[in-house]
Amino acid sequence: MTDPALPAARHVAFDWGGVFTVGTFDGRSTQNLADRSGVAVAHVRESYFRHVRQLEVGAWTLPEFWTVMGQETGIELPYAEFEALYLGSVHDNAPMYATLERLPAGVRVGLLSNNYPVVSDHLRRDPRFARFDALVFSNEIRQKKPHPDAFAALEEALGVPASQVAFVDDVQENIDAAQRAGFHGLLYHHAQHAEFERELGTWLRLPVGVQD
């Protein structure tokens, strides 16, 4: 039995883009498409961001998305080459992966990401993601942050009350939504990673940074 005199265990869940990556995946992928094709990045982004929600909620497959984008932008790139460029646009935030690896075994770890078909599969195959106890992707639950249903899905997947979980995101709107759902919010920026580790360690009541 759990001793009621002991404080409840605490856990953590993360966003992916802008947290486990440096910069946004969308910004980097659209820039890479523009550089590869010679089409103006503004034109690429106008099409991309107009339709990307269809990916985020799982309404379109990635090939369907690329068919529409290719027609609108005039980019003539076979799907296989687009997919390789798309997945190759991920720029890892190495310090966050190091933090993930150092989290004590008793800490449950979740991910809640507004993500896309193929990309979510790619992340699941990454051996570093074995540390996560729950992976929740918007394209699979057909709802994206900051909707309350997305945070409800995260709480259910983690199997612990939201009040015992810190949620880490680089977007204030998502932090606000997480807090309304009962999570403890931690706003993240890669340039302040050491400060973030201190804040997370304080929340967990455990050391998570590099020890002297």
Secondary structure, DSSP 4 states (H G I P E B T S, - for coil): ---TTSPPP-EEEE-STTTTBSS-HHHHHHHHHHHHH---HHHHHHHHHHHHHHHHTTSS-HHHHHHHHHHHH-----HHHHHHHHHTT--B-HHHHHHHHHS-TTS-EEEEE---TTHHHHHHTSGGGGG-SEEEEHHHHT--TTSHHHHHHHHHHHTS-GGGEEEEES-HHHHHHHHHTTPEEEE--GGGHHHHHHHHHHHHTS--S---
